[in-house]
Amino acid sequence: DLLLSNSCIPFLGSTEGLDFRTLLLDEERGRLLIGAKDHIFLLNLVDLNKNVKKIYWPAAKEKVELCKLAGKDAHAECANFIRVLQPYNRTHVYVCGTGAFHPLCGYIELG
């Protein structure tokens, strides 16, 4: 219904089926951060498909191999699924991912 009424703009930036999991709305800067499988997207709230920024953050290859050896599904489980997007201060966001069952965290500078 929303698409038919032209009252929404779908995000077309990802056709890879990246399994979006985490959202962080930054109203002050007019941005939306999206955590997905091996990626973090930074979108413009006015037009989600304009100037899309994408950070590729996969799990380490050796961690992916250990995950596969443990019998996990290589495509559905052995990746870095972004689970945490948390404002840290005015310039940084704290992010954490699953890291193929070896969690890892870091900071993204939003400048």
Order of alpha helices (4+ residues) and beta strands (2+ residues): beta-beta-beta-beta-alpha-beta-beta-beta
